[in-house]
Amino acid sequence: MTFFEAQNDLAESGAPFVAVTVVDTLGSTPQDRGAKMLVTAEGRVFGTVGGGKVEARAIAEAQGMLADDNAPKTRFYQWSLEKDIGMTCGGIVRVYFEAFNVVRWNIVIFGAGHVAHAVIETLLKLDCRITCIDP
């Protein structure tokens, strides 16, 4: 399976995920420009951006994007592998993060009767935000 096939499968599944891409490197780095991986809330599901500490940091950043409803849908980081990551290779890596399937529906329910309760029970099973207003 290719990266793009895996990305397409995740996109079609509706599962929130982040595509992580090494867009540039300088000096000694564990992976070359163009390396890619896919991360869900559970962790890395495809590819690699270098393994070890740099990959652990990228996975943590991606999972943070998925956990924070207010996080931007894209991020760009430049890490000194020695200073920022704690690796001895000493290079610099620039990494781009792009979140997919993270837009949640905002649903407002007016009323607190039996119909509203039934609707809310159904909505609780979906990936959405529910606001109840009882006039």
C-alpha positions as CSV (number, residue, x, y, z in Angstrom):
1,M,0.0,0.0,0.0
2,T,1.3,3.5,-0.8
3,F,1.1,6.6,1.4
4,F,-1.6,8.1,-0.8
5,E,-3.7,4.9,-0.7
6,A,-3.5,4.8,3.1
7,Q,-4.3,8.5,3.3
8,N,-7.3,8.0,1.0
9,D,-8.5,5.1,3.1
10,L,-8.3,7.2,6.3
11,A,-10.1,10.1,4.6
12,E,-12.9,7.9,3.4
13,S,-13.3,6.3,6.8
14,G,-14.0,9.7,8.4
15,A,-11.4,9.1,11.1
16,P,-9.6,12.2,12.1
17,F,-5.9,12.1,11.2
18,V,-2.8,14.2,10.5
19,A,-0.5,13.9,7.5
20,V,3.1,14.7,8.5
21,T,5.7,15.6,5.8
22,V,9.4,16.4,6.1
23,V,9.5,19.4,3.8
24,D,13.2,20.3,4.2
25,T,16.4,19.1,6.0
26,L,19.7,20.7,6.7
27,G,22.7,18.7,7.9
28,S,22.5,15.2,9.4
29,T,18.9,14.1,9.8
30,P,17.4,10.6,10.2
31,Q,15.1,11.0,7.1
32,D,15.2,12.8,3.8
33,R,13.0,15.5,2.4
34,G,9.6,14.1,1.3
35,A,9.3,11.5,4.1
36,K,5.7,11.1,5.2
37,M,3.6,9.5,7.9
38,L,0.0,9.4,8.9
39,V,-1.1,9.7,12.6
40,T,-4.4,9.1,14.3
41,A,-5.3,9.8,17.9
42,E,-4.1,6.2,18.6
43,G,-0.7,6.9,17.1
44,R,1.3,6.3,13.8
45,V,-0.6,4.2,11.3
46,F,1.6,4.6,8.2
47,G,5.0,5.8,7.1
48,T,7.9,7.3,9.0
49,V,9.6,10.7,9.4
50,G,12.7,9.3,10.9
51,G,11.9,7.1,13.9
52,G,13.2,7.6,17.4
53,K,12.9,11.0,19.1
54,V,12.0,13.1,16.1
55,E,9.2,10.7,15.2
56,A,7.9,10.6,18.8
57,R,7.8,14.4,18.8
58,A,6.0,14.5,15.5
59,I,3.4,12.0,16.7
60,A,2.9,13.9,19.9
61,E,2.4,17.2,18.0
62,A,-0.1,15.5,15.6
63,Q,-2.0,13.9,18.4
64,G,-2.2,17.3,20.1
65,M,-3.7,18.8,17.0
66,L,-6.4,16.1,17.0
67,A,-7.1,16.5,20.7
68,D,-7.5,20.3,20.6
69,D,-10.7,21.5,18.9
70,N,-9.2,25.0,18.6
71,A,-5.9,23.9,17.1
72,P,-5.1,25.1,13.6
73,K,-5.7,22.6,10.8
74,T,-2.1,23.1,9.5
75,R,1.2,23.7,11.3
76,F,4.8,24.1,10.3
77,Y,7.7,23.4,12.6
78,Q,11.4,23.7,12.3
79,W,13.4,21.7,14.9
80,S,17.0,21.6,15.6
81,L,17.5,18.0,16.3
82,E,20.1,18.6,19.0
83,K,18.5,21.6,20.8
84,D,14.8,20.9,20.3
85,I,14.6,17.1,20.1
86,G,17.7,16.0,22.1
87,M,19.3,14.0,19.3
88,T,23.0,13.9,18.5
89,C,22.8,14.1,14.7
90,G,22.8,17.9,14.9
91,G,20.8,18.6,11.8
92,I,17.6,20.7,11.3
93,V,14.3,19.3,10.0
94,R,11.3,21.2,8.8
95,V,8.0,19.4,9.2
96,Y,4.5,20.2,7.9
97,F,1.4,18.9,9.6
98,E,-2.0,18.8,8.0
99,A,-5.2,17.6,9.8
100,F,-8.0,15.9,8.0
101,N,-11.6,14.9,9.1
102,V,-11.4,17.1,12.2
103,V,-14.3,19.5,11.5
104,R,-17.1,18.7,14.0
105,W,-20.7,19.6,13.5
106,N,-22.0,22.2,15.9
107,I,-25.6,21.2,16.7
108,V,-28.0,23.2,18.8
109,I,-31.0,21.5,20.4
110,F,-33.9,23.8,21.4
111,G,-36.1,22.3,24.2
112,A,-35.7,19.6,26.8
113,G,-38.7,17.4,26.1
114,H,-38.8,13.7,25.2
115,V,-38.0,14.4,21.5
116,A,-34.9,16.5,22.4
117,H,-33.7,13.7,24.7
118,A,-34.1,11.1,21.9
119,V,-32.3,13.3,19.4
120,I,-29.5,14.0,21.9
121,E,-29.0,10.2,22.6
122,T,-28.5,9.6,18.9
123,L,-26.2,12.6,18.5
124,L,-24.0,11.5,21.4
125,K,-22.8,8.6,19.2
126,L,-21.5,11.0,16.5
127,D,-18.5,13.2,16.4
128,C,-20.3,16.5,17.1
129,R,-20.7,19.3,19.6
130,I,-24.1,19.5,21.1
131,T,-25.6,22.7,22.8
132,C,-28.9,22.4,24.5
133,I,-31.1,25.4,25.0
134,D,-34.2,25.1,27.1
135,P,-36.3,28.3,26.5
